[in-house]
Amino acid sequence: MERLRQRLEAAEKALAAFEKLANLKNLNDVERDAAIQRFEFSFEASWKAAKQYLYDVEGVDAGSPKGVIRSCREVHLLEDEEAVLALEMVNDRNLTVHTYNVEVAIKIQKNLPQYNNLLHQWVERMNSKVI
């Protein structure tokens, strides 16, 4: 359970940094790239916290981000529509290596506010069940 607490704390710290850029409008290219980078960190920290949560609390051993998201839906950490958005988030996360492609970067940036909200809710729900 200690590892889970550490992972949740890391996710909260990453999300606090991500939130500073996620909802800003009219970002220049450097700010956009920074926001996408913070999204990557936040997503990684959050899905790994969820993986640990599933293992420690629910007894579920899921290995991939999409598997973790599906399992979180099954244990009611995510609603159906949130799970769909989370799966889209994984796809965008996988595209972040192509941020040199301006069209891809702009598309991802437009999704950052809703991803920020979803990640916060996800981590908050895990925290409320652990404490």
Secondary structure, 3 states (H helix, E strand, C coil): CHHHHHHHHHHHHHHHHHHHHHCCCCCCHHHHHHHHHHHHHHHHHHHHHHHHHHHHHHCCCCCCHHHHHHHHHHCCCCCHHHHHHHHHHHHHHHHHHHCCCHHHHHHHHHHHHHHHHHHHHHHHHHHHHHC
